[in-house]
Amino acid sequence: MTGTDQPVVALVGSAGGLEAVGRVLSGLREGFGAHVVVLIHQAPDRESELVKLLSRGSVLPVSPAEHGARLPTGRVTVAPPGKHVLITPGDRIALIASGAAPPSRPSADLLLTSLATAAGSRAIAVVLSGGGHDGATGATAIHVCGGTVVASDVASSESPSMPLATIQRDDAIDHIVALDDVADLLTALISGP
């Protein structure tokens, strides 16, 4: 598979999300055959260190999202502060200003909902540690559009509210796994039967 035939994995989180995403990325190997988008809630007015921090433990190259860019296969694209990330047809990135007030910034629901409509069955949502319920509605959209929904289990989530909100949508969840098993599950999902 090449270009827009590739699966698109979205790793979303908030409180405890940096460590959770870092652990998932450290388990992905070179040649991982999917686009990877990372979204962690962050203050919109602060400079982000996420790219640098996530690069330390990832064999996959990590870079910030750029408006209009096509998602690169086998690379990690990170949502910047102060911007919501949308995925458009053709696996392109659209960045829109998030503003200073809630909803969560950047919004996991907006990312996942746009990914659902752009990628359909190629979309894989992974809801990791975080407070609140951002991501649950977007994960449901992924499921409705034929994609796959994964959540880290409550026991392995530093802040379990986000994954729990997704898990509680019984009709939308495909896999509930321990945090340290997420990378292996993603590798299996990407590799196919």
Residue pairs with C-beta under 8 A, 6 or more apart in sequence:
1 7
1 33
2 73
3 70
3 73
3 91
4 90
4 91
5 122
6 33
6 34
6 35
6 71
6 73
6 91
6 122
7 33
7 34
7 35
7 119
7 122
7 123
7 124
7 189
7 190
8 34
8 35
8 36
8 37
8 71
8 87
8 91
8 115
8 118
8 119
8 122
8 123
8 124
9 34
9 35
9 36
9 37
9 124
9 126
9 186
9 190
10 36
10 37
10 38
10 39
10 108
10 111
10 112
10 115
10 123
10 124
10 125
10 126
11 21
11 24
11 25
11 36
11 37
11 38
11 39
11 126
11 128
12 38
12 39
12 40
12 108
12 111
12 112
12 125
12 126
12 127
12 128
12 130
12 134
12 135
12 138
12 162
13 20
13 21
13 39
13 40
13 41
13 108
13 127
13 128
13 129
13 130
13 162
14 40
14 41
14 104
14 129
14 130
14 131
14 132
14 134
14 159
14 162
15 41
15 129
15 130
15 131
15 158
15 159
16 128
16 129
16 130
16 157
16 158
16 159
17 40
17 41
17 128
17 129
17 130
18 40
18 50
18 53
18 54
19 129
19 158
20 128
20 129
20 152
20 157
20 158
20 179
21 38
21 40
21 54
21 128
22 53
22 54
22 56
22 57
22 58
23 57
23 179
23 180
23 182
23 183
24 126
24 128
24 179
24 182
24 183
24 186
25 36
25 38
25 54
25 57
25 58
25 60
25 62
25 76
25 183
26 57
26 58
26 183
27 180
27 182
27 183
27 184
27 187
28 36
28 58
28 59
28 60
28 183
28 186
28 187
29 59
29 187
30 59
30 60
30 74
31 74
32 60
32 74
32 186
32 187
32 190
33 73
33 74
33 190
33 191
34 73
34 74
34 124
34 186
34 190
35 71
35 72
35 73
35 75
35 77
35 91
36 60
36 75
36 76
36 77
37 65
37 71
37 76
37 77
37 78
37 79
37 85
37 87
37 111
37 115
38 50
38 54
38 62
38 76
38 77
38 78
38 79
39 78
39 79
39 85
39 106
39 108
39 111
40 50
40 79
41 104
41 105
41 106
41 108
41 130
41 134
42 48
42 50
42 81
42 105
42 106
43 81
43 105
44 81
44 82
44 83
44 98
44 99
44 100
44 105
45 81
45 82
45 100
46 81
47 81
48 64
48 78
48 80
48 81
50 78
51 62
51 63
51 64
51 78
54 62
54 76
54 78
55 61
55 62
58 76
60 74
60 75
60 76
61 74
61 75
61 76
62 75
62 76
62 78
63 72
63 75
63 76
63 77
63 78
64 77
64 78
64 80
65 77
65 78
65 79
65 80
65 83
65 85
65 93
65 95
66 93
66 95
67 93
67 94
67 95
68 92
68 93
68 94
69 77
69 92
69 93
70 90
70 91
70 92
70 93
71 77
71 87
71 91
71 92
71 93
77 93
79 85
79 106
79 111
80 95
80 106
81 105
81 106
82 97
82 98
82 105
83 95
83 96
83 97
83 98
83 106
84 95
84 96
84 97
84 98
84 105
84 106
84 107
84 110
84 111
85 93
85 94
85 95
85 106
85 110
85 111
86 93
86 94
86 95
86 96
86 110
86 111
86 114
87 93
87 94
87 111
87 114
87 115
87 118
87 119
88 94
88 114
88 118
89 118
90 118
91 118
91 119
94 114
98 105
98 106
98 107
99 105
103 109
103 134
104 132
104 134
107 134
108 127
108 134
108 135
108 138
108 162
109 134
109 135
109 136
109 137
109 138
110 138
111 138
112 123
112 125
112 135
112 137
112 138
112 139
112 141
112 142
113 137
113 138
113 141
115 123
115 125
115 138
115 142
115 147
116 123
116 138
116 141
116 142
116 144
116 145
116 147
117 141
117 145
119 145
119 147
120 145
120 146
120 147
121 145
121 146
121 147
122 147
123 142
123 145
123 146
123 147
123 148
124 142
124 147
124 148
124 149
124 150
124 186
124 189
125 135
125 138
125 139
125 142
125 147
125 148
125 149
125 150
125 166
126 150
126 151
126 152
126 182
126 186
127 135
127 136
127 139
127 149
127 150
127 151
127 152
127 162
127 163
127 165
127 166
128 151
128 152
128 157
128 162
128 163
128 179
128 182
129 152
129 157
129 158
129 159
129 160
129 162
129 163
129 179
130 159
130 161
130 162
130 163
131 159
131 161
131 162
132 161
132 162
132 165
133 161
133 162
133 165
134 162
135 162
135 165
135 166
136 162
136 165
136 166
136 168
136 169
139 149
139 151
139 166
139 169
139 172
139 173
140 149
140 169
140 172
142 148
142 149
142 172
143 149
143 171
143 172
143 173
143 174
144 172
148 174
148 175
148 189
149 166
149 172
149 173
149 174
149 175
150 174
150 175
150 176
150 177
150 182
150 185
150 186
151 163
151 164
151 166
151 167
151 173
151 175
151 176
151 177
152 163
152 176
152 177
152 178
152 179
152 182
153 163
153 167
153 176
153 177
153 178
153 179
154 160
154 163
154 164
154 167
155 178
156 178
156 179
156 180
157 163
157 164
157 179
163 176
166 172
166 173
167 173
167 176
175 185
177 185
